[in-house]
Amino acid sequence: MKRYILLIISILTLSLNTLAQDAETVLKNAVDKLKSYENIEFSIDYIMVNPSAGLFDQIQISGYTQGNAYKIKTYGQDVLCDGTTIWTYYEDSNEVNISDADISGEGYFVSIINRYCENMTAKFIGGGDGDIRTIEVTPLINDGFKTICITLNIKTLELKKMSLLNDGDTTFTYDITKFVINQKLPVDFFIFKESDYPDAEIIDMR
C-alpha cells in the first residue's frame, strides 16, 4: 500500500506544455515540475480490483508531501515521515511503530520519477471529454507493473486519475479529488508528537 501511495505522490505534479510534445518528454518534464513545488496537499479516492481473484477494495487517502517528508492518513492508519524517521500509527491495535526511512539524498519522490522516466516507453491513448487525455506508460524494468495510465487535462495541466496494472492483473486506480500546492506549514508538521496519540503503545523497530 505505501509503495503505491508514494508512487501517486511522485506523479501528482505531472506537467504538459503542449499536445505536440511526445508522451515520454512530458513524463521527463515531471521531475523539474516536482522540484518546483514547496509542498503538496492531496486527497485521493483509491480502488483496487482483480475480477478473476474476486478482489475489491475502496478507501480514501489524504495527506501532504514536502521534499523527503510526508504525512498520510488512510483508513485505520496514519503515517508520518520527517525524511529520516517513519512513524506509523495503527488504529486497530492502538500502537505506533518507529522505523528508519529508506530515502535517497535527492528526495524519495524525485528518485521514483527518475527511475520510471529513464526506463519506460509512453504514448497518448484514446480520447476524452474536451481537453482530457490519457498517457499510457510501459516500464522497461521489471518492477511489478505492466502499464501505468495517467489521465489529465492538457490545458489546465490538472491530473485527474492514475491507474496501475500489476503483473498479477490487479488494477490500482487513484482519482484525485484535491490538489493544493505551496502552503505555509509549521516547521514540526511532519514530526510525530506523542501528545496526539496519548494512549498508544510506542514500539521502536530501529
C-alpha positions in Angstrom: 0.0 0.0 0.0 2.7 2.5 1.0 4.6 1.9 -2.2 1.6 2.7 -4.4 0.7 5.8 -2.3 4.3 7.1 -2.7 4.1 6.5 -6.5 1.0 8.5 -6.9 2.5 11.3 -4.9 5.5 11.3 -7.2 3.4 11.7 -10.3 1.0 14.2 -8.8 3.0 17.1 -10.3 2.8 16.0 -13.9 3.2 18.9 -16.4 2.1 19.2 -20.0 3.2 22.2 -22.1 1.6 21.2 -25.4 0.0 18.3 -27.1 2.7 18.4 -29.8 5.2 17.0 -27.2 5.6 13.3 -27.2 4.5 11.5 -24.1 8.0 10.5 -23.0 9.1 14.1 -23.0 6.0 15.0 -20.9 6.9 12.5 -18.2 10.6 13.5 -18.2 9.5 17.1 -17.5 7.7 15.9 -14.4 10.9 15.8 -12.4 11.6 19.5 -12.8 7.9 20.3 -12.1 8.0 18.3 -8.9 11.1 20.2 -7.7 9.3 23.5 -8.2 6.7 22.8 -5.6 7.4 23.6 -1.9 4.8 21.1 -0.8 1.6 19.4 -1.9 -1.7 18.6 -0.1 -3.8 15.9 -1.8 -6.9 13.7 -1.4 -7.4 10.5 -3.4 -10.2 8.0 -3.9 -8.4 4.7 -4.2 -9.9 1.5 -5.7 -8.2 -1.9 -6.0 -9.8 -4.6 -8.2 -9.0 -8.0 -9.6 -12.1 -9.6 -11.0 -10.6 -13.1 -11.5 -9.5 -13.2 -7.9 -12.7 -11.7 -6.6 -10.8 -8.7 -5.0 -12.3 -5.3 -4.5 -11.2 -2.6 -2.0 -12.1 1.1 -1.9 -10.7 3.7 0.5 -9.9 7.4 0.8 -6.3 8.6 1.2 -5.3 12.2 2.2 -2.0 13.8 3.1 0.9 16.1 2.5 4.3 15.8 1.0 7.3 18.2 1.2 10.7 17.1 -0.1 11.6 13.8 1.7 8.9 14.3 4.2 5.3 13.2 4.0 2.1 12.8 6.2 -0.5 10.3 5.0 -3.9 9.4 6.5 -6.0 6.5 5.3 -8.4 4.0 6.8 -7.1 2.9 10.2 -3.6 4.2 9.7 -1.5 7.4 10.0 2.0 7.6 8.5 4.4 10.4 9.2 7.9 10.8 7.9 10.3 13.7 8.5 12.8 12.5 6.0 14.8 10.2 8.3 12.3 8.6 10.6 8.9 7.0 9.9 6.1 6.8 12.5 3.2 4.5 11.6 0.1 4.5 13.8 -2.3 1.6 13.6 -5.8 2.4 15.0 -6.9 -1.2 15.4 -4.0 -2.1 17.8 -3.5 1.5 19.1 0.2 1.3 18.6 2.9 3.4 16.8 5.8 1.7 15.0 9.0 3.7 14.6 11.4 2.8 11.7 14.2 4.4 9.7 13.2 5.9 6.3 14.9 4.5 3.3 15.2 7.6 1.3 17.9 8.7 -1.2 19.7 12.0 -0.9 17.9 13.6 -3.8 14.4 13.0 -2.4 12.4 9.8 -2.4 9.7 11.1 -4.7 12.1 12.5 -7.2 14.1 9.3 -7.4 10.9 7.3 -8.1 10.0 9.5 -11.1 13.6 9.4 -12.3 13.6 5.7 -12.3 10.4 5.4 -14.4 11.3 8.2 -16.8 14.6 6.7 -17.6 13.2 3.2 -18.1 9.9 3.3 -19.9 8.0 3.9 -23.2 5.0 6.2 -23.2 2.2 7.2 -25.7 -1.0 9.1 -25.7 -4.0 6.8 -25.9 -7.7 7.2 -26.5 -9.7 10.4 -26.5 -11.8 12.0 -23.8 -14.1 14.9 -23.0 -12.6 18.1 -24.4 -9.1 18.5 -23.2 -8.8 15.3 -21.2 -6.2 12.9 -22.5 -4.5 9.7 -21.2 -0.9 8.7 -21.3 0.0 5.0 -21.2 3.4 4.2 -19.7 5.0 0.8 -20.1 8.0 0.3 -17.7 11.1 -1.3 -19.3 12.2 -2.5 -15.9 10.8 -5.5 -14.0 9.2 -3.6 -11.2 5.9 -5.4 -10.9 3.8 -3.2 -13.2 2.6 -3.9 -16.7 1.2 -0.5 -17.5 0.5 2.9 -15.9 -2.2 5.1 -17.3 -2.3 8.8 -16.4 -5.3 10.9 -17.2 -5.0 14.7 -17.2 -6.4 18.0 -18.7 -3.9 19.2 -21.3 -4.9 22.9 -20.9 -5.1 23.3 -17.2 -2.4 20.6 -16.6 -4.6 19.2 -13.8 -4.1 15.5 -13.1 -7.4 13.6 -12.9 -6.6 10.0 -12.4 -3.9 7.3 -12.5 -4.3 3.5 -12.9 -1.7 0.9 -12.4 -1.9 -2.7 -13.7 0.5 -5.1 -12.0 1.8 -8.5 -13.0 -1.0 -10.2 -11.1 -3.6 -8.4 -13.2 -4.7 -6.3 -10.2 -5.6 -2.7 -11.1 -5.0 0.2 -8.6 -6.9 3.3 -9.5 -6.4 6.7 -7.9 -8.9 9.5 -8.5 -7.5 12.8 -7.3 -10.1 15.0 -5.6 -7.9 17.6 -4.0 -4.5 19.1 -5.0 -3.1 22.2 -3.3 0.5 23.4 -3.6 2.9 25.7 -1.7 1.1 26.2 1.6 2.9 27.5 4.7 3.3 24.6 7.1 4.6 24.5 10.6 8.3 23.6 11.0 7.3 20.5 13.0 4.4 19.5 10.7 6.0 16.1 9.7 7.3 15.1 13.1 5.4 12.7 15.3 4.0 14.0 18.6 3.2 11.6 21.4 0.6 14.0 22.7 -1.5 13.4 19.5 -1.7 9.6 20.5 -1.6 9.8 24.3 -2.7 6.1 25.0 -0.8 4.4 22.1 1.9 1.9 22.7 5.1 3.1 21.0 7.3 0.3 19.5 10.8 1.4 18.3 11.8 -1.0 15.5 15.0 0.7 14.5 
